[in-house]
């Protein structure tokens, strides 16, 4: 019963805070491609964490026992997966894109840099474009606390409480909700600027796969920091590299959350599901609150 009460409170908070913030910023002239948009839209980006904190503290009063705020260094292999998986996805799309007629990767990065910097690329980057690539892992590490703002809500609250006895269904449901949560900015061209309406279908499918993968990392490490790292690496390394290599012309197909991205993400998700990787391992009482949540406590 506590789970139901919490979820009913969590969803309008997570959606309401984000959508109100984004609409305010957009209606005041800051389009999604404006560099200031991400700064001004930050309250919306961390709305899932704000909502989860409010619910845990004052609505269900359940506290943070199952929030996964600690890091177990013995689980380091999963952190490596979280950090380097985007490179596997990027490599897959670099191979798949020309096979399906969506263009080959430009390893000079000139095309991608011109798209990313329409007002002019600084000469040092034109001469040494791979400086940008080398900066991406650093960007991912710095972005991890920011993406905590989403993962603390989606993976350490909602996904644990939706269908607690059926973790695969919980991942699918969370993925759909997470994808729909992005609708206001996707309709303004945030992920698929040339296919905004079709993107409303394409994006939630990608977030289903990512919910399975991030949920698996959360389950195996019992820490929200691993999926937060994975989410940051997905955006800062995977998304940025694909933009630099393949450009944005066919983003509906060639972006990380595009249709071709379904192939590597879907294969990993299928392995996770069909090998039972989302089933929680037994834990000692008090070691992790996930067992209590799954019992409906």
Protein Blocks (a to p, Z undefined) as FASTA:
>chain_A
ZZmmmmmmmmmmmmmmmmmmmmmmmmnopafklmklmmmmmmmmmmmmmmmmmmmmmmno
nojmlnopaccfklmmmmmmmmmmmmmmmmmmmmmmmmnonapadfkommmmmmmmmnop
afklmmmmmlmmmmmmmmmmmmmmmmmmmmmmmmmmmmmmgokllmklmmmmmmmmmmmm
mmmmmmnommmmmlmmlmmmmmmmmmmmmmmmmmmmmmmnopaklmmmmmmmmmmmmmmm
mmmmnojmlmmmmmmklmklmmmmmmmmmmmmmnopmpccdddehkacklmmmnoZZ
